[in-house]
Amino acid sequence: MQLNDAIKKRRSVTRYLNKKPDWRKVVRAIDAARYAPNADNLFAMKFILISNEETINKFFDASQQDFVSKAKYLVVAVSDDSKLVAHYKERGTRYSALQAGAAIQNFLLELMEQGLVTKWVKYFYDEKVKEILGIPEKMIVEGLFPIGLETKIKTGAEVLTDLENIVFFEKWGEKKMTPNPIVTLENS
């Protein structure tokens, strides 16, 4: 799949086939996260891959979203901003969040490439997630990712923001691109 296709086809999916995909495909997606940009090569992310059905079922209470417990795999993305904060002070927390977003986007795109689907679950009870998995208190849970094979049932197209509503040219609020003047030998 071409990158542009993966970007445009990626969407949140909450219904999965009752078939377990190859776990190595999930690990390939986690590996893709390592290639995301990061501040000073201080990669702060960790990923927990869960395949145990009993453990996955506990995440219904942690997320209050039943589709999470129906997935064949669950990945929990976690970051530790302590090294970035030590190096960059208060900006370290921001850099950690930016790094997490970039790493997770790589992860999501590689899942698409591997023929897998997920939804980035951002609403959950941090303390319950940490308790279930024994995650240290200082760690930041960035998201839950229930993973499976997509059913043929369409869950509806996602509404996208029109490009003209998100891009400005040269300064805030300028919606038109002003072309550079043509330079010729006569007017240079």
C-alpha positions as CSV (number, residue, x, y, z in Angstrom):
1,M,0.0,0.0,0.0
2,Q,1.3,3.5,-0.8
3,L,1.7,5.9,2.1
4,N,-0.9,8.3,0.7
5,D,-3.4,5.4,0.4
6,A,-2.8,4.3,4.0
7,I,-3.2,7.9,5.3
8,K,-6.5,8.3,3.5
9,K,-7.9,4.8,4.2
10,R,-7.0,4.8,7.9
11,R,-10.0,5.1,10.1
12,S,-11.2,4.1,13.6
13,V,-12.8,0.6,13.6
14,T,-14.6,-0.9,16.5
15,R,-15.9,-4.2,15.1
16,Y,-13.5,-7.1,14.6
17,L,-13.7,-10.6,13.1
18,N,-13.6,-13.4,15.5
19,K,-10.2,-14.5,14.2
20,K,-6.8,-13.8,15.7
21,P,-4.3,-12.2,13.4
22,D,-0.6,-13.0,13.4
23,W,0.9,-11.3,16.4
24,R,4.1,-10.6,14.4
25,K,2.1,-8.1,12.4
26,V,1.3,-6.1,15.6
27,V,5.0,-6.2,16.5
28,R,5.9,-4.8,13.1
29,A,3.6,-1.9,13.8
30,I,5.2,-1.3,17.1
31,D,8.6,-1.4,15.4
32,A,7.4,1.3,13.0
33,A,6.8,3.6,16.0
34,R,10.5,3.6,16.8
35,Y,11.2,5.5,13.5
36,A,9.1,8.5,14.5
37,P,10.9,11.8,15.1
38,N,12.0,12.3,18.7
39,A,13.9,15.0,20.6
40,D,17.6,14.3,20.8
41,N,17.1,10.6,20.2
42,L,15.5,10.2,23.6
43,F,12.8,7.8,22.6
44,A,10.4,7.8,25.6
45,M,7.7,5.3,24.4
46,K,7.0,1.7,25.6
47,F,4.3,-0.6,24.2
48,I,2.6,-3.4,25.9
49,L,1.1,-6.1,23.6
50,I,-1.7,-8.1,25.3
51,S,-3.2,-11.3,23.8
52,N,-4.6,-12.9,27.0
53,E,-8.4,-12.8,26.7
54,E,-8.9,-12.5,30.5
55,T,-6.6,-9.5,30.7
56,I,-8.2,-7.8,27.6
57,N,-11.6,-8.3,29.2
58,K,-10.5,-6.2,32.2
59,F,-10.2,-3.2,29.9
60,F,-14.0,-2.8,29.6
61,D,-14.0,-1.4,33.2
62,A,-10.9,0.6,32.5
63,S,-12.3,2.2,29.4
64,Q,-16.1,1.9,29.6
65,Q,-16.1,0.9,25.9
66,D,-17.2,-2.7,25.2
67,F,-15.5,-3.0,21.8
68,V,-12.1,-2.8,23.6
69,S,-12.8,-6.2,25.3
70,K,-13.8,-7.8,21.9
71,A,-10.4,-7.3,20.3
72,K,-8.0,-10.1,19.8
73,Y,-5.0,-8.0,20.8
74,L,-4.7,-4.8,22.9
75,V,-1.7,-2.6,22.7
76,V,-1.2,0.0,25.5
77,A,1.1,2.9,24.5
78,V,3.0,4.4,27.4
79,S,5.6,7.2,27.7
80,D,8.0,8.3,30.3
81,D,8.9,12.0,30.0
82,S,11.5,12.0,32.8
83,K,14.5,12.0,30.5
84,L,13.1,14.7,28.3
85,V,12.1,16.8,31.3
86,A,15.6,16.4,32.8
87,H,17.1,17.5,29.5
88,Y,14.7,20.2,28.3
89,K,13.0,21.2,31.6
90,E,9.3,22.2,31.2
91,R,9.4,21.8,27.4
92,G,10.3,18.1,27.9
93,T,6.7,17.3,28.7
94,R,5.6,18.9,25.5
95,Y,8.3,17.1,23.5
96,S,7.2,13.8,25.0
97,A,3.6,14.4,23.9
98,L,4.7,15.3,20.4
99,Q,6.9,12.2,20.2
100,A,4.0,10.0,21.4
101,G,1.7,11.4,18.7
102,A,4.3,10.9,15.9
103,A,5.1,7.3,17.1
104,I,1.5,6.4,17.4
105,Q,0.8,7.7,13.9
106,N,3.6,5.5,12.5
107,F,2.1,2.6,14.5
108,L,-1.4,3.2,13.1
109,L,-0.2,3.5,9.5
110,E,1.8,0.2,9.8
111,L,-1.2,-1.6,11.2
112,M,-3.1,-0.5,8.1
113,E,-0.2,-1.8,5.9
114,Q,-0.4,-5.1,7.8
115,G,-4.2,-5.4,7.1
116,L,-5.1,-4.8,10.7
117,V,-7.5,-2.2,12.2
118,T,-7.9,-0.4,15.5
119,K,-9.2,2.6,17.2
120,W,-7.1,5.0,19.3
121,V,-8.9,4.9,22.6
122,K,-8.1,8.1,24.5
123,Y,-10.8,7.9,27.2
124,F,-9.9,5.5,30.0
125,Y,-9.2,5.5,33.7
126,D,-5.4,5.8,33.9
127,E,-5.2,4.3,37.4
128,K,-7.1,1.2,36.4
129,V,-5.0,0.7,33.3
130,K,-1.8,1.0,35.4
131,E,-3.2,-1.3,38.0
132,I,-4.1,-4.0,35.5
133,L,-0.7,-4.0,33.8
134,G,1.6,-3.0,36.7
135,I,2.6,0.2,35.0
136,P,4.7,2.5,37.3
137,E,2.9,5.6,38.6
138,K,5.2,8.1,36.8
139,M,4.4,6.7,33.4
140,I,1.9,8.4,31.1
141,V,-0.6,6.1,29.3
142,E,-1.0,7.6,25.9
143,G,-3.7,5.3,24.5
144,L,-5.3,1.9,24.2
145,F,-5.4,0.2,20.8
146,P,-7.7,-2.8,20.4
147,I,-6.5,-4.6,17.3
148,G,-8.2,-7.1,15.0
149,L,-9.2,-7.9,11.5
150,E,-12.0,-5.8,10.1
151,T,-15.5,-7.1,9.6
152,K,-17.3,-6.4,6.3
153,I,-19.8,-4.4,8.3
154,K,-19.3,-0.7,7.6
155,T,-19.2,1.5,10.7
156,G,-19.7,4.7,8.7
157,A,-17.3,7.1,7.1
158,E,-15.5,9.5,9.2
159,V,-16.2,13.1,8.7
160,L,-13.1,15.0,7.7
161,T,-12.4,18.7,8.0
162,D,-12.1,20.4,4.6
163,L,-8.6,21.4,3.8
164,E,-9.5,25.1,3.2
165,N,-10.6,25.2,6.9
166,I,-7.2,24.2,8.3
167,V,-4.5,25.9,6.1
168,F,-3.4,29.5,6.1
169,F,-0.8,31.0,3.8
170,E,2.0,33.3,5.1
171,K,0.0,34.5,8.2
172,W,-2.9,33.6,10.4
173,G,-6.3,33.8,8.6
174,E,-4.9,34.2,5.0
175,K,-6.8,31.6,3.0
176,K,-5.3,32.4,-0.5
177,M,-1.9,31.6,-1.7
178,T,-0.2,34.6,-3.3
179,P,2.1,33.4,-6.0
180,N,5.7,34.7,-6.1
181,P,6.3,37.2,-8.8
182,I,7.9,35.8,-11.9
183,V,11.6,36.8,-12.0
184,T,13.0,37.6,-15.4
185,L,16.3,39.1,-16.5
186,E,14.5,42.3,-17.2
187,N,13.1,42.9,-13.7
188,S,15.8,41.4,-11.6
